[in-house]
Amino acid sequence: MSRTPVPDYFADVLRQFPLAGRCLATAPYGSGHINDTFIVHYETGGGTPKRYVVQRINHHIFKNVPALMENVQRVTAHLAAKDGPGSRALSLVAAHDGRPVIRDEAGSWWRVYHFIEGAHTVDRVTNEAEAREAATAFGDFQAKLADLPGGRLQETIPNFHHTRSRFENFRRAVTADQAGRAATVRAEIDFAFSRESDADVLLNLLAKGEVSERVTHNDTKINNVMLDDVTHRAVAVIDLDTVMPGLPLYDFGEMMRTSASSAAEDDPNPANMRLVLPYFRVLVEGYLASAVGGVLNATERAHLGFAGKLMTYENGLRFLTDYLQGDTYYKIAHPHHNLDRCRTQFALVRDIEARQDEMHRILEQVSRP
């Protein structure tokens, strides 16, 4: 997938932030689907350049950027206070006027973060240690935000993990068929309709008070955890745009979908996709051993495996919906990119369904005192 090039007016954006020294270099950075991200190097006179991450926020996806940035500002300040001196948590650079975000003449929104030095991300889990670090990091992240002051966070994308809403969006996309593609993906459409009842399981538990809403990350991929270059331990959780009220099960399910799967999300051969049970086990172990493990109730623990199936199904729905609508949400590298993504997700749903008994045994073993 090609990265967005550095815009011609980038220097004007940088001048609105107090970035000391002389800009040495700028380049596209990262592999995100939504925002445009760049890294900038500044000469500070101390010998080692200072680096910043600069992002253009996709306001077509995040329609209320000031609300989003209010969330990010609150969360980053709280995490830094929790960690104390020496914190390596994600940290914003305020603009000259004190705001956490600026808007350029074209209407685009920009923000700047301090680069977290001595750490890196990986796009896919390659060993059990990485899976455990991801699970522990996101579990501790939830626990640290349990006492976030200031009231309920704003929903940056309403109904983000509301699977019933995602299903209804899919149903409307099938009916409208605005890109004329529905006839070519009948097998995927039929599969999605056949699992409709799954959409309401966690929502019904929430309505009955059997699971609880908390502050959650909602995009718990391994590449949203910074790992120390030397120890390979987690040092920070990043990409906070979707931090908002949600269910801890959504976070675990997204981890399971992305960190316990055998193939890339967009692998063109869905036969390559399956659940990796050893990774599932360490995700459960790491998550339940983290600070959040002590506050999960029996119902939440029992539904960890189902949450992975649900998040996989939900993402398959979203990719299929975007394909039917003409690829308007996710960045794509070729015309069938979203369809490839959809097919791998539905293949993973099938494999999770086939491994229910094995997953249940793992959950029983790990949860046993």
Secondary structure, DSSP 8 states (H G I E B T S, - for coil): -------TTHHHHHTTS---SEEEEEEE----SSSEEEEEEEE-SSSS-EEEEEEEE-TTTSS-HHHHHHHHHHHHHHHHHHH-TT--S--EE--TTS-S-EE-TTS-EEEEEE--TTEE--SS--SHHHHHHHHHHHHHHHHHTTT-SSSS---SSTTTT-HHHHHHHHHHHHHH-TTS-GGGGHHHHHHHHHTGGGGGHHHHHHHTTSS--EEE-S---GGGEEEETTT--EEEE---TT-EEE-HHHHHHHHHHHHSBSS-TT-S-GGG--B-HHHHHHHHHHHHHSGGGGG--HHHHHTHHHHHHHHHHHHHHHHHHHHHTTS-SS--SSTTHHHHHHHHHHHHHHHHHHTHHHHHHHHHHHH--
